[in-house]
Amino acid sequence: MSKFASVVSNSVIKAKSFYARSLAIGLSGWLSAKPAFADLPTVESPSSSGSGTGLNGQLTGYIQDGLVLGGLVLCAIAFFMVAQNCLVTFNEVRNERATWVKFGSIVVVGVALLVAIIWLLGKSADIIN
């Protein structure tokens, strides 16, 4: 047998053994997890009603819930941005590069902004649902 033929036959044997091992590992993993799929709970319906019944109503409800969740994420981002700006300004006050008036105004405006965002989020959730 030539050297080329032996290299090709060895690589084919290695490839077959790799696929066989992969198949055996995948099959044993699937069979060991199969009893875990037996008693899964049903998927919970969305909290918003949706605009109908069946799949279309459920999909609409999930989209509405996703929009409300997106608003909550934006509210959380706004909270962190206000907190970051307050901390930066407080650091500037401590280093005597800013005044306490500037710090107080940033805190008051930030709190007012957060209250407005939360109020608008509540109104938009009522409108969407």
BAVEX-972309 format. One record per residue: residue number from 0; residue in one letter; x, y, z of N, C-alpha, C in turn. Coordinates in nm, 3 decimals. Atoms other than C-alpha are relative to their C-alpha. Example, Ala and Ser with C-alpha at 12.3 -4.5 7.8 and 13.67 -1.06 7.14 Angstrom:
num:0, residuo:a, npx:0.089, npy:-0.119, npz:0.000, capx:1.230, capy:-0.450, capz:0.780, cpx:0.090, cpy:0.120, cpz:0.000
num:1, residuo:s, npx:-0.082, npy:-0.119, npz:-0.006, capx:1.367, capy:-0.106, capz:0.714, cpx:-0.077, cpy:0.109, cpz:0.073
//
This chain:
num:0, residuo:m, npx:0.084, npy:-0.116, npz:0.000, capx:0.000, capy:0.000, capz:0.000, cpx:0.090, cpy:0.123, cpz:0.000
num:1, residuo:s, npx:-0.081, npy:-0.120, npz:0.008, capx:0.133, capy:0.343, capz:-0.085, cpx:-0.021, cpy:0.087, cpz:0.125
num:2, residuo:k, npx:0.006, npy:-0.087, npz:-0.116, capx:0.198, capy:0.609, capz:0.172, cpx:-0.125, cpy:0.089, cpz:-0.007
num:3, residuo:f, npx:0.118, npy:-0.083, npz:0.018, capx:-0.082, capy:0.828, capz:0.028, cpx:-0.127, cpy:-0.075, cpz:0.039
num:4, residuo:a, npx:0.119, npy:0.081, npz:-0.030, capx:-0.337, capy:0.547, capz:0.054, cpx:-0.011, cpy:-0.026, cpz:0.150
num:5, residuo:s, npx:0.007, npy:0.025, npz:-0.144, capx:-0.242, capy:0.475, capz:0.415, cpx:-0.041, cpy:0.127, cpz:0.076
num:6, residuo:v, npx:0.040, npy:-0.126, npz:-0.064, capx:-0.277, capy:0.845, capz:0.509, cpx:-0.148, cpy:0.024, cpz:-0.020
num:7, residuo:v, npx:0.143, npy:-0.020, npz:0.028, capx:-0.618, capy:0.863, capz:0.339, cpx:-0.083, cpy:-0.096, cpz:0.083
num:8, residuo:s, npx:0.079, npy:0.098, npz:-0.076, capx:-0.741, capy:0.542, capz:0.505, cpx:0.002, cpy:0.032, cpz:0.150
num:9, residuo:n, npx:-0.006, npy:-0.038, npz:-0.141, capx:-0.619, capy:0.659, capz:0.848, cpx:-0.088, cpy:0.120, cpz:0.030
num:10, residuo:s, npx:0.085, npy:-0.118, npz:-0.022, capx:-0.794, capy:0.997, capz:0.810, cpx:-0.147, cpy:-0.036, cpz:-0.010
num:11, residuo:v, npx:0.139, npy:0.044, npz:0.010, capx:-1.117, capy:0.822, capz:0.701, cpx:-0.041, cpy:-0.073, cpz:0.128
num:12, residuo:i, npx:0.030, npy:0.073, npz:-0.124, capx:-1.099, capy:0.592, capz:1.006, cpx:-0.016, cpy:0.099, cpz:0.116
num:13, residuo:k, npx:0.010, npy:-0.099, npz:-0.106, capx:-1.036, capy:0.892, capz:1.234, cpx:-0.129, cpy:0.081, cpz:-0.013
num:14, residuo:a, npx:0.124, npy:-0.075, npz:0.021, capx:-1.325, capy:1.083, capz:1.076, cpx:-0.121, cpy:-0.082, cpz:0.040
num:15, residuo:k, npx:0.112, npy:0.086, npz:-0.037, capx:-1.557, capy:0.786, capz:1.117, cpx:-0.008, cpy:-0.014, cpz:0.151
num:16, residuo:s, npx:0.003, npy:0.016, npz:-0.145, capx:-1.455, capy:0.742, capz:1.478, cpx:-0.043, cpy:0.131, cpz:0.068
num:17, residuo:f, npx:0.044, npy:-0.128, npz:-0.056, capx:-1.505, capy:1.117, capz:1.546, cpx:-0.150, cpy:0.013, cpz:-0.010
num:18, residuo:y, npx:0.145, npy:-0.009, npz:0.017, capx:-1.856, capy:1.109, capz:1.400, cpx:-0.072, cpy:-0.103, cpz:0.085
num:19, residuo:a, npx:0.063, npy:0.103, npz:-0.082, capx:-1.932, capy:0.786, capz:1.580, cpx:0.000, cpy:0.041, cpz:0.147
num:20, residuo:r, npx:-0.006, npy:-0.047, npz:-0.139, capx:-1.815, capy:0.930, capz:1.911, cpx:-0.099, cpy:0.113, cpz:0.023
num:21, residuo:s, npx:0.092, npy:-0.113, npz:-0.013, capx:-2.011, capy:1.250, capz:1.852, cpx:-0.144, cpy:-0.049, cpz:0.004
num:22, residuo:l, npx:0.135, npy:0.055, npz:0.003, capx:-2.323, capy:1.051, capz:1.767, cpx:-0.031, cpy:-0.072, cpz:0.131
num:23, residuo:a, npx:0.023, npy:0.073, npz:-0.124, capx:-2.283, capy:0.829, capz:2.073, cpx:-0.017, cpy:0.095, cpz:0.118
num:24, residuo:i, npx:0.013, npy:-0.097, npz:-0.109, capx:-2.232, capy:1.126, capz:2.307, cpx:-0.132, cpy:0.075, cpz:-0.010
num:25, residuo:g, npx:0.126, npy:-0.071, npz:0.019, capx:-2.524, capy:1.314, capz:2.158, cpx:-0.120, cpy:-0.086, cpz:0.032
num:26, residuo:l, npx:0.111, npy:0.090, npz:-0.025, capx:-2.752, capy:1.013, capz:2.170, cpx:-0.014, cpy:-0.032, cpz:0.148
num:27, residuo:s, npx:0.008, npy:0.029, npz:-0.144, capx:-2.662, capy:0.928, capz:2.530, cpx:-0.046, cpy:0.123, cpz:0.078
num:28, residuo:g, npx:0.047, npy:-0.121, npz:-0.065, capx:-2.713, capy:1.291, capz:2.632, cpx:-0.149, cpy:0.021, cpz:-0.019
num:29, residuo:w, npx:0.142, npy:-0.016, npz:0.029, capx:-3.053, capy:1.304, capz:2.463, cpx:-0.083, cpy:-0.102, cpz:0.076
num:30, residuo:l, npx:0.075, npy:0.103, npz:-0.070, capx:-3.165, capy:0.974, capz:2.614, cpx:0.002, cpy:0.020, cpz:0.151
num:31, residuo:s, npx:-0.003, npy:-0.023, npz:-0.144, capx:-3.052, capy:1.071, capz:2.963, cpx:-0.086, cpy:0.119, cpz:0.039
num:32, residuo:a, npx:0.082, npy:-0.117, npz:-0.030, capx:-3.240, capy:1.403, capz:2.942, cpx:-0.146, cpy:-0.021, cpz:-0.035
num:33, residuo:k, npx:0.137, npy:0.021, npz:0.044, capx:-3.556, capy:1.254, capz:2.793, cpx:-0.099, cpy:-0.010, cpz:0.116
num:34, residuo:p, npx:0.096, npy:0.000, npz:-0.111, capx:-3.720, capy:1.178, capz:3.131, cpx:-0.024, cpy:0.140, cpz:0.059
num:35, residuo:a, npx:0.017, npy:-0.135, npz:-0.054, capx:-3.667, capy:1.542, capz:3.228, cpx:-0.106, cpy:0.077, cpz:-0.077
num:36, residuo:f, npx:0.100, npy:-0.069, npz:0.081, capx:-3.896, capy:1.653, capz:2.944, cpx:-0.142, cpy:-0.051, cpz:0.026
num:37, residuo:a, npx:0.129, npy:0.066, npz:-0.014, capx:-4.182, capy:1.433, capz:3.065, cpx:-0.103, cpy:0.088, cpz:0.070
num:38, residuo:d, npx:0.098, npy:-0.073, npz:-0.079, capx:-4.347, capy:1.662, capz:3.322, cpx:0.027, cpy:0.150, cpz:0.003
num:39, residuo:l, npx:-0.022, npy:-0.144, npz:0.005, capx:-4.264, capy:2.014, capz:3.208, cpx:-0.134, cpy:0.072, cpz:0.014
num:40, residuo:p, npx:0.126, npy:-0.074, npz:-0.013, capx:-4.526, capy:2.272, capz:3.305, cpx:-0.037, cpy:0.067, cpz:-0.132
num:41, residuo:t, npx:0.044, npy:-0.068, npz:0.120, capx:-4.732, capy:2.444, capz:3.042, cpx:0.052, cpy:0.143, cpz:0.000
num:42, residuo:v, npx:-0.049, npy:-0.136, npz:0.013, capx:-4.621, capy:2.781, capz:2.912, cpx:-0.106, cpy:0.095, cpz:0.053
num:43, residuo:e, npx:0.095, npy:-0.094, npz:-0.059, capx:-4.780, capy:3.064, capz:3.108, cpx:-0.045, cpy:0.101, cpz:-0.104
num:44, residuo:s, npx:0.054, npy:-0.099, npz:0.093, capx:-5.006, capy:3.298, capz:2.915, cpx:0.055, cpy:0.137, cpz:0.036
num:45, residuo:p, npx:-0.050, npy:-0.134, npz:-0.030, capx:-4.897, capy:3.660, capz:2.885, cpx:-0.093, cpy:0.072, cpz:0.097
num:46, residuo:s, npx:0.081, npy:-0.070, npz:-0.098, capx:-5.016, capy:3.896, capz:3.157, cpx:-0.098, cpy:0.096, cpz:-0.066
num:47, residuo:s, npx:0.093, npy:-0.085, npz:0.072, capx:-5.171, capy:4.131, capz:2.904, cpx:-0.093, cpy:-0.088, cpz:-0.082
num:48, residuo:s, npx:0.104, npy:0.084, npz:0.059, capx:-5.485, capy:4.009, capz:2.736, cpx:0.023, cpy:-0.032, cpz:-0.147
num:49, residuo:g, npx:-0.013, npy:0.022, npz:0.143, capx:-5.388, capy:4.044, capz:2.373, cpx:-0.126, cpy:0.043, cpz:-0.070
num:50, residuo:s, npx:0.117, npy:-0.048, npz:0.075, capx:-5.635, capy:4.121, capz:2.097, cpx:-0.081, cpy:-0.115, cpz:-0.057
num:51, residuo:g, npx:0.079, npy:0.112, npz:0.048, capx:-5.792, capy:3.781, capz:2.054, cpx:0.039, cpy:-0.126, cpz:0.072
num:52, residuo:t, npx:-0.030, npy:0.128, npz:-0.060, capx:-5.769, capy:3.417, capz:2.132, cpx:0.093, cpy:-0.078, cpz:-0.092
num:53, residuo:g, npx:-0.087, npy:0.085, npz:0.081, capx:-5.536, capy:3.148, capz:2.009, cpx:0.140, cpy:0.055, cpz:-0.009
num:54, residuo:l, npx:-0.141, npy:-0.036, npz:0.018, capx:-5.186, capy:3.194, capz:1.880, cpx:0.018, cpy:0.150, cpz:-0.024
num:55, residuo:n, npx:-0.012, npy:-0.143, npz:0.030, capx:-5.245, capy:3.547, capz:1.746, cpx:-0.018, cpy:0.084, cpz:0.126
num:56, residuo:g, npx:0.021, npy:-0.074, npz:-0.124, capx:-5.378, capy:3.672, capz:2.080, cpx:0.116, cpy:-0.016, cpz:0.095
num:57, residuo:q, npx:-0.115, npy:0.023, npz:-0.088, capx:-5.093, capy:3.510, capz:2.271, cpx:0.123, cpy:0.076, cpz:-0.049
num:58, residuo:l, npx:-0.114, npy:-0.070, npz:0.057, capx:-4.834, capy:3.654, capz:2.034, cpx:-0.012, cpy:0.150, cpz:0.023
num:59, residuo:t, npx:0.021, npy:-0.142, npz:-0.026, capx:-4.987, capy:4.001, capz:2.067, cpx:0.025, cpy:0.032, cpz:0.147
num:60, residuo:g, npx:-0.024, npy:-0.020, npz:-0.143, capx:-4.983, capy:3.965, capz:2.446, cpx:0.147, cpy:-0.001, cpz:0.034
num:61, residuo:y, npx:-0.144, npy:0.005, npz:-0.026, capx:-4.617, capy:3.866, capz:2.445, cpx:0.070, cpy:0.124, cpz:-0.053
num:62, residuo:i, npx:-0.059, npy:-0.122, npz:0.053, capx:-4.531, capy:4.164, capz:2.225, cpx:-0.028, cpy:0.118, cpz:0.092
num:63, residuo:q, npx:0.033, npy:-0.108, npz:-0.093, capx:-4.715, capy:4.398, capz:2.462, cpx:0.082, cpy:-0.011, cpz:0.128
num:64, residuo:d, npx:-0.084, npy:0.018, npz:-0.119, capx:-4.534, capy:4.248, capz:2.761, cpx:0.145, cpy:0.036, cpz:-0.029
num:65, residuo:g, npx:-0.138, npy:-0.034, npz:0.038, capx:-4.203, capy:4.285, capz:2.574, cpx:0.021, cpy:0.150, cpz:-0.007
num:66, residuo:l, npx:-0.012, npy:-0.146, npz:0.006, capx:-4.271, capy:4.654, capz:2.512, cpx:0.005, cpy:0.060, cpz:0.141
num:67, residuo:v, npx:-0.003, npy:-0.049, npz:-0.137, capx:-4.345, capy:4.712, capz:2.880, cpx:0.134, cpy:-0.032, cpz:0.065
num:68, residuo:l, npx:-0.130, npy:0.037, npz:-0.054, capx:-4.029, capy:4.522, capz:2.974, cpx:0.110, cpy:0.089, cpz:-0.057
num:69, residuo:g, npx:-0.097, npy:-0.092, npz:0.060, capx:-3.830, capy:4.736, capz:2.729, cpx:-0.004, cpy:0.137, cpz:0.066
num:70, residuo:g, npx:0.012, npy:-0.127, npz:-0.072, capx:-3.966, capy:5.047, capz:2.900, cpx:0.063, cpy:-0.006, cpz:0.137
num:71, residuo:l, npx:-0.063, npy:0.016, npz:-0.131, capx:-3.855, capy:4.911, capz:3.237, cpx:0.153, cpy:0.000, cpz:-0.011
num:72, residuo:v, npx:-0.145, npy:0.001, npz:0.022, capx:-3.507, capy:4.850, capz:3.098, cpx:0.050, cpy:0.142, cpz:-0.025
num:73, residuo:l, npx:-0.038, npy:-0.139, npz:0.023, capx:-3.492, capy:5.208, capz:2.969, cpx:-0.005, cpy:0.081, cpz:0.129
num:74, residuo:c, npx:0.009, npy:-0.069, npz:-0.128, capx:-3.604, capy:5.330, capz:3.312, cpx:0.120, cpy:-0.034, cpz:0.088
num:75, residuo:a, npx:-0.116, npy:0.041, npz:-0.079, capx:-3.327, capy:5.130, capz:3.479, cpx:0.127, cpy:0.067, cpz:-0.053
num:76, residuo:i, npx:-0.117, npy:-0.067, npz:0.058, capx:-3.070, capy:5.274, capz:3.236, cpx:0.001, cpy:0.147, cpz:0.039
num:77, residuo:a, npx:0.008, npy:-0.141, npz:-0.040, capx:-3.195, capy:5.627, capz:3.313, cpx:0.039, cpy:0.016, cpz:0.147
num:78, residuo:f, npx:-0.036, npy:-0.006, npz:-0.141, capx:-3.162, capy:5.556, capz:3.687, cpx:0.151, cpy:-0.006, cpz:0.017
num:79, residuo:f, npx:-0.145, npy:0.012, npz:-0.012, capx:-2.800, capy:5.445, capz:3.646, cpx:0.072, cpy:0.123, cpz:-0.056
num:80, residuo:m, npx:-0.064, npy:-0.120, npz:0.055, capx:-2.717, capy:5.747, capz:3.429, cpx:-0.011, cpy:0.118, cpz:0.097
num:81, residuo:v, npx:0.016, npy:-0.107, npz:-0.099, capx:-2.861, capy:5.987, capz:3.688, cpx:0.094, cpy:-0.023, cpz:0.118
num:82, residuo:a, npx:-0.089, npy:0.031, npz:-0.112, capx:-2.671, capy:5.809, capz:3.965, cpx:0.146, cpy:0.026, cpz:-0.036
num:83, residuo:q, npx:-0.138, npy:-0.023, npz:0.043, capx:-2.348, capy:5.823, capz:3.765, cpx:0.030, cpy:0.150, cpz:-0.005
num:84, residuo:n, npx:-0.023, npy:-0.144, npz:0.007, capx:-2.386, capy:6.195, capz:3.697, cpx:0.006, cpy:0.063, cpz:0.139
num:85, residuo:c, npx:-0.005, npy:-0.051, npz:-0.137, capx:-2.458, capy:6.260, capz:4.065, cpx:0.134, cpy:-0.032, cpz:0.066
num:86, residuo:l, npx:-0.129, npy:0.038, npz:-0.060, capx:-2.147, capy:6.068, capz:4.169, cpx:0.116, cpy:0.079, cpz:-0.060
num:87, residuo:v, npx:-0.107, npy:-0.077, npz:0.064, capx:-1.928, capy:6.248, capz:3.915, cpx:-0.001, cpy:0.143, cpz:0.053
num:88, residuo:t, npx:0.008, npy:-0.137, npz:-0.050, capx:-2.056, capy:6.586, capz:4.030, cpx:0.042, cpy:0.008, cpz:0.147
num:89, residuo:f, npx:-0.044, npy:0.003, npz:-0.140, capx:-2.007, capy:6.490, capz:4.396, cpx:0.152, cpy:-0.007, cpz:0.008
num:90, residuo:n, npx:-0.147, npy:0.007, npz:0.002, capx:-1.647, capy:6.397, capz:4.314, cpx:0.060, cpy:0.135, cpz:-0.038
num:91, residuo:e, npx:-0.049, npy:-0.133, npz:0.037, capx:-1.601, capy:6.736, capz:4.145, cpx:-0.012, cpy:0.098, cpz:0.116
num:92, residuo:v, npx:0.016, npy:-0.086, npz:-0.117, capx:-1.739, capy:6.908, capz:4.457, cpx:0.109, cpy:-0.030, cpz:0.102
num:93, residuo:r, npx:-0.103, npy:0.037, npz:-0.097, capx:-1.497, capy:6.715, capz:4.677, cpx:0.138, cpy:0.049, cpz:-0.043
num:94, residuo:n, npx:-0.128, npy:-0.050, npz:0.052, capx:-1.207, capy:6.818, capz:4.451, cpx:0.000, cpy:0.150, cpz:-0.024
num:95, residuo:e, npx:0.016, npy:-0.146, npz:0.009, capx:-1.331, capy:7.181, capz:4.461, cpx:0.003, cpy:0.051, cpz:-0.144
num:96, residuo:r, npx:0.015, npy:-0.045, npz:0.138, capx:-1.398, capy:7.200, capz:4.087, cpx:-0.144, cpy:0.037, cpz:-0.032
num:97, residuo:a, npx:0.141, npy:-0.035, npz:0.018, capx:-1.776, capy:7.242, capz:4.129, cpx:-0.055, cpy:0.043, cpz:0.136
num:98, residuo:t, npx:0.062, npy:-0.048, npz:-0.125, capx:-2.014, capy:7.389, capz:4.386, cpx:-0.110, cpy:-0.096, cpz:0.043
num:99, residuo:w, npx:0.109, npy:0.083, npz:-0.052, capx:-2.274, capy:7.229, capz:4.607, cpx:-0.131, cpy:0.034, cpz:-0.070
num:100, residuo:v, npx:0.121, npy:-0.039, npz:0.074, capx:-2.540, capy:7.424, capz:4.414, cpx:-0.014, cpy:-0.083, cpz:-0.127
num:101, residuo:k, npx:0.003, npy:0.081, npz:0.121, capx:-2.446, capy:7.240, capz:4.096, cpx:-0.037, cpy:-0.144, cpz:0.034
num:102, residuo:f, npx:0.034, npy:0.136, npz:-0.042, capx:-2.460, capy:6.906, capz:4.279, cpx:-0.148, cpy:-0.012, cpz:0.036
num:103, residuo:g, npx:0.141, npy:0.002, npz:-0.039, capx:-2.800, capy:6.988, capz:4.431, cpx:-0.092, cpy:0.011, cpz:-0.120
num:104, residuo:s, npx:0.085, npy:-0.014, npz:0.118, capx:-2.941, capy:7.098, capz:4.097, cpx:0.000, cpy:-0.128, cpz:-0.084
num:105, residuo:i, npx:-0.004, npy:0.126, npz:0.076, capx:-2.824, capy:6.777, capz:3.928, cpx:-0.082, cpy:-0.106, cpz:0.070
num:106, residuo:v, npx:0.080, npy:0.098, npz:-0.073, capx:-2.983, capy:6.568, capz:4.204, cpx:-0.149, cpy:0.028, cpz:-0.019
num:107, residuo:v, npx:0.142, npy:-0.035, npz:0.012, capx:-3.315, capy:6.758, capz:4.185, cpx:-0.050, cpy:-0.028, cpz:-0.141
num:108, residuo:v, npx:0.041, npy:0.024, npz:0.139, capx:-3.330, capy:6.747, capz:3.806, cpx:-0.002, cpy:-0.149, cpz:-0.031
num:109, residuo:g, npx:-0.003, npy:0.144, npz:0.022, capx:-3.231, capy:6.379, capz:3.805, cpx:-0.119, cpy:-0.071, cpz:0.062
num:110, residuo:v, npx:0.116, npy:0.062, npz:-0.065, capx:-3.501, capy:6.285, capz:4.055, cpx:-0.128, cpy:0.036, cpz:-0.075
num:111, residuo:a, npx:0.117, npy:-0.039, npz:0.078, capx:-3.760, capy:6.485, capz:3.859, cpx:-0.008, cpy:-0.078, cpz:-0.131
num:112, residuo:l, npx:-0.005, npy:0.077, npz:0.124, capx:-3.650, capy:6.311, capz:3.541, cpx:-0.042, cpy:-0.145, cpz:0.023
num:113, residuo:l, npx:0.037, npy:0.138, npz:-0.030, capx:-3.681, capy:5.968, capz:3.702, cpx:-0.149, cpy:-0.013, cpz:0.032
num:114, residuo:v, npx:0.143, npy:0.002, npz:-0.030, capx:-4.028, capy:6.048, capz:3.839, cpx:-0.081, cpy:0.012, cpz:-0.128
num:115, residuo:a, npx:0.071, npy:-0.016, npz:0.127, capx:-4.139, capy:6.165, capz:3.494, cpx:0.008, cpy:-0.126, cpz:-0.084
num:116, residuo:i, npx:-0.015, npy:0.123, npz:0.079, capx:-4.000, capy:5.852, capz:3.329, cpx:-0.087, cpy:-0.110, cpz:0.057
num:117, residuo:i, npx:0.081, npy:0.104, npz:-0.060, capx:-4.171, capy:5.622, capz:3.577, cpx:-0.149, cpy:0.028, cpz:-0.022
num:118, residuo:w, npx:0.140, npy:-0.035, npz:0.025, capx:-4.500, capy:5.810, capz:3.540, cpx:-0.038, cpy:-0.029, cpz:-0.144
num:119, residuo:l, npx:0.029, npy:0.027, npz:0.141, capx:-4.481, capy:5.794, capz:3.160, cpx:0.000, cpy:-0.149, cpz:-0.030
num:120, residuo:l, npx:-0.001, npy:0.145, npz:0.020, capx:-4.394, capy:5.424, capz:3.177, cpx:-0.131, cpy:-0.062, cpz:0.048
num:121, residuo:g, npx:0.128, npy:0.051, npz:-0.049, capx:-4.703, capy:5.357, capz:3.387, cpx:-0.114, cpy:0.035, cpz:-0.093
num:122, residuo:k, npx:0.105, npy:-0.041, npz:0.095, capx:-4.924, capy:5.554, capz:3.147, cpx:0.009, cpy:-0.081, cpz:-0.130
num:123, residuo:s, npx:-0.016, npy:0.076, npz:0.126, capx:-4.778, capy:5.377, capz:2.843, cpx:-0.039, cpy:-0.146, cpz:0.018
num:124, residuo:a, npx:0.041, npy:0.138, npz:-0.024, capx:-4.831, capy:5.036, capz:3.005, cpx:-0.151, cpy:-0.012, cpz:0.000
num:125, residuo:d, npx:0.147, npy:0.002, npz:0.004, capx:-5.199, capy:5.123, capz:3.057, cpx:-0.052, cpy:0.013, cpz:-0.143
num:126, residuo:i, npx:0.044, npy:-0.018, npz:0.139, capx:-5.229, capy:5.238, capz:2.696, cpx:0.025, cpy:-0.126, cpz:-0.082
num:127, residuo:i, npx:-0.035, npy:0.119, npz:0.078, capx:-5.053, capy:4.931, capz:2.552, cpx:-0.092, cpy:-0.115, cpz:0.036
num:128, residuo:n, npx:0.086, npy:0.112, npz:-0.041, capx:-5.260, capy:4.687, capz:2.757, cpx:-0.143, cpy:0.038, cpz:-0.022
//
